[in-house]
Amino acid sequence: MAIIEEKLSVTEIKILQYLADGERPSVRLHYTDATVRQYLFLIREKMGVPTTYNAIATALRQGLID
C-alpha cells in the first residue's frame, strides 16, 4: 500500500480525525455537509477504500490520526 499521508491534504486528515473523535467535521471546519461529503469521497478514492469507516481504520493503523 502506498504511503497514504503523502496523498492526503491537511484538511482531509483533519476530517478523518474529527470523525474518529466523534465530532462533526462540518461544524469544526465551518463547511457545509455537502462539502464534507465531497472531501470524504476524495479521501476514499485516494486511499482506495470503499467506506469512510475503512478510511478511518486505515488512518488509525498508519498513525495519521489518533
Secondary structure, 3 states (H helix, E strand, C coil): CCCHHHHCCHHHHHHHHHHHCCCCHHHHHCCCHHHHHHHHHHHHHHHCCCCHHHHHHHHHHCCCCC
